Amino acid sequence: MTAITTSESRTAAELQGAVPIGSGAVLDGPILKRAWAGPSSDTFDVPPIAGFVRKYLMKSKISIDPFARNKRWATHTNDLNPDTAAESHMDAEAFLRELATQGVKADLVIFDPPYSPRQIAECYANVGKTVTMEDTQNCVLYSRVRSAIPAVLADGGIVLSFGWNSNGMGKKHGMKIIEILMVAHGAAHNDTICVAERIESTK
Ligand SMILES: C[S@@+](CC[C@H](N)C(=O)[O-])C[C@H]1O[C@@H](n2cnc3c(N)ncnc32)[C@H](O)[C@@H]1O
């Protein structure tokens, strides 16, 4: 339970807006919101998620979406699948490293990868790519793509992550969570968890 700290370890200022849960423990807040909407494999077609993404895009000057599928909302868009409307069709990590060599610095990066090993295998099958055991491990995909994000992120930049957990980029990349939107989809569907983080320090 590392997201929960005891009130004794926090200053009064830090506690402003914090939500008490149980005896003496607090969860950072008020950053957590919840909505309901039907599911879609095109994540940003889900109205509350579209609203979440557009809110940050409206404030952004240069944005990057390395898993864009058919959404050309960001300045730089990419998707492995050449049958999608994205501008580039590279592996997401290679795409980000290429932008870094071009000196691109974005104030917003969108991270909406396949959410499970099964979804990764389907994406690779769609492009006729042979998948290895390592390719289908979502933790491997996430960590190698996330590791390429800081080099293209401007000071104060924001990363939006979507998936079935709220891990996001995390403190190891110098990021602090500024907002979480949980979208419930009914029946036995997993929620889509939308996380907005801002970079606090450049490593
Ligand atoms: C969840 S979908 C993105 C949906 C999109 N944000 C939308 O709202 O329509 C994930 C996308 O990542 C692409 N993808 C999967 N593996 C990839 C990789 N290694 N590099 C780049 N794109 C990849 C898939 O083809 C798929 O279109």
The ligand as an SDF file (V2000), in Angstrom:
LIG
                    3D

 27 29  0  0  0  0  0  0  0  0999 V2000
   -5.6590    0.8310  -27.4430 C   0  0  0  0  0  0  0  0  0  0  0  0
   -5.2470    1.0160  -29.1310 S   0  0  0  0  0  0  0  0  0  0  0  0
   -5.2060    2.7960  -29.3230 C   0  0  0  0  0  0  0  0  0  0  0  0
   -6.5760    3.3640  -29.4940 C   0  0  0  0  0  0  0  0  0  0  0  0
   -6.6030    4.8340  -29.7780 C   0  0  0  0  0  0  0  0  0  0  0  0
   -6.0160    5.6210  -28.6840 N   0  0  0  0  0  0  0  0  0  0  0  0
   -8.0460    5.2780  -29.9990 C   0  0  0  0  0  0  0  0  0  0  0  0
   -8.6000    5.9740  -29.1230 O   0  0  0  0  0  0  0  0  0  0  0  0
   -8.6220    4.9140  -31.0100 O   0  0  0  0  0  0  0  0  0  0  0  0
   -3.5490    0.5420  -29.1640 C   0  0  0  0  0  0  0  0  0  0  0  0
   -2.9130    0.6670  -30.5370 C   0  0  0  0  0  0  0  0  0  0  0  0
   -1.5210    0.3730  -30.3700 O   0  0  0  0  0  0  0  0  0  0  0  0
   -1.0420   -0.2250  -31.5670 C   0  0  0  0  0  0  0  0  0  0  0  0
    0.2000   -0.9430  -31.2150 N   0  0  0  0  0  0  0  0  0  0  0  0
    0.3300   -2.1540  -30.6230 C   0  0  0  0  0  0  0  0  0  0  0  0
    1.6150   -2.4390  -30.3980 N   0  0  0  0  0  0  0  0  0  0  0  0
    2.3330   -1.3800  -30.8490 C   0  0  0  0  0  0  0  0  0  0  0  0
    3.7170   -1.0630  -30.8710 C   0  0  0  0  0  0  0  0  0  0  0  0
    4.6520   -1.8950  -30.3830 N   0  0  0  0  0  0  0  0  0  0  0  0
    4.0860    0.1330  -31.4020 N   0  0  0  0  0  0  0  0  0  0  0  0
    3.1720    0.9930  -31.8890 C   0  0  0  0  0  0  0  0  0  0  0  0
    1.8430    0.7430  -31.9020 N   0  0  0  0  0  0  0  0  0  0  0  0
    1.4250   -0.4300  -31.3810 C   0  0  0  0  0  0  0  0  0  0  0  0
   -2.1800   -1.0920  -32.0380 C   0  0  0  0  0  0  0  0  0  0  0  0
   -2.1140   -1.3200  -33.4320 O   0  0  0  0  0  0  0  0  0  0  0  0
   -3.4260   -0.2930  -31.5980 C   0  0  0  0  0  0  0  0  0  0  0  0
   -3.9720    0.4330  -32.6800 O   0  0  0  0  0  0  0  0  0  0  0  0
  1  2  1  0
  2  3  1  0
  2 10  1  0
  3  4  1  0
  4  5  1  0
  5  6  1  0
  5  7  1  0
  7  8  2  0
  7  9  1  0
 10 11  1  0
 11 12  1  0
 11 26  1  0
 12 13  1  0
 13 14  1  0
 13 24  1  0
 14 15  1  0
 14 23  1  0
 15 16  2  0
 16 17  1  0
 17 18  1  0
 17 23  2  0
 18 19  1  0
 18 20  2  0
 20 21  1  0
 21 22  2  0
 22 23  1  0
 24 25  1  0
 24 26  1  0
 26 27  1  0
M  CHG  2   2   1   9  -1
M  END
$$$$
